[in-house]
Amino acid sequence: MKIVNVVGARPNFMKIVPLMTAYDACEEIEPVIVHTGQHYDEQMSALFFHQLGIPEPDINLHVGSATHAVQTAEIMKAFEAVVLQDKPDVVLVVGDVNSTIACSLVAAKLGIKLIHVEAGLRSFDRSMPEEINRIVTDSISDLLFCTEQSGMDNLFREGVSEEKIFLVGNVMVDTLLKNKSKIEKSNVLNHLSLNGCPFAVLTLHRPANVDDPVAFERVIDALEIICEDMPIIFTVHPRTRRHLLSSSLGERVKRMPGLRLTYPLGYLDFLRLMSSAKLVLTDSGGIQEETTILKVPCITLRENTERPITIQVGSNTLVGNDTDKIIEAYRKTVSGPRREPQIPPLWDGHAAERIVNILLEKL
Ligand code: UD1
């Protein structure tokens, strides 16, 4: 069974690794990695392959950045040629990025079995490009693997047949648990002179927070107060850097000594940084899950989450981008009593093995 595994953007890379390892254990599967090139910088892509030991992609489509329509269309054109030539039995996509939906459409239209890993998540906010990607990908997938019960419930509600849906756990957690000792060995705290002092970590890249200067300024207003209390390590995504440099906000953040800007970090350094932080402020999806496993409080600068389990288990708080709400959540997190979050069901490091076993049985 030839399986083409699609990766494109930073959050895809750590999800594909445990699947590659699980395929190694079965002779019946011939895996191929196709990198769309949606992310292409050393820090956003190559570093992850290197640190996580992902085999070099068999094919790189080198599509790069563009508008949503152009990026999606370019991936579709290039991926269709690959599928027609390579004739895989299965195309497997992960997550919710433009590479996910583009390759899903190609596979479905060529009648190739389509597998979606991390299916069923819903923010119920269609202004997020990722929500459109999730809905369309799920609606054309043949087998759908969910990380949490809400994903199963959403798919049932949308009429997806029960035989196609499986709760298997979280492949991102597989990677985190497998790399625990390597993460502990990272020197990042020394490099950033953070040993022993409390600090917060910040990531921000959602269009709703960084493309709108008014919203971005509301977040910066909150950061200005918080970073007087403890340093904030802000690993700046390329999209965010662009918006900072093209507005007066760039000059403003440079004048905030407690806000320490870095380039995007590699996987091991970033996980080490988060694991030692007092708290993490983010608008990412995956970081809400990683902080749950690391048992570090997460304040999510969004109005909604497609990962409600992280709220239910008590590790994540949704605050949006209102200045006062961010500051209030920060104060509550650092001063209030905290109950230890529970680990969600099946987030045990074996999701990829479950997926591969089901693939062998069903296909
Ligand atoms: C994408 C995903 C998002 C994911 C995020 C993680 C979609 C719709 N969005 O958002 O779900 O959380 O990746 O990073 O697929 N850029 C670079 N170098 C790179 C990649 C991007 O400089 O290696 C810059 C480009 O200027 C580009 C911008 O970042 O225009 C946005 O990149 P893009 O991949 O379109 O979306 P992200 O915001 O990264």
Residues whose N, C-alpha, C, O or C-beta is under 5 A from the ligand:
A	BS01	UD1	A9 R10 P11 Q38 H39 Y40 D41 M44 S65 A66 D96 V97 N98 P129 E130 H205 P238 R239
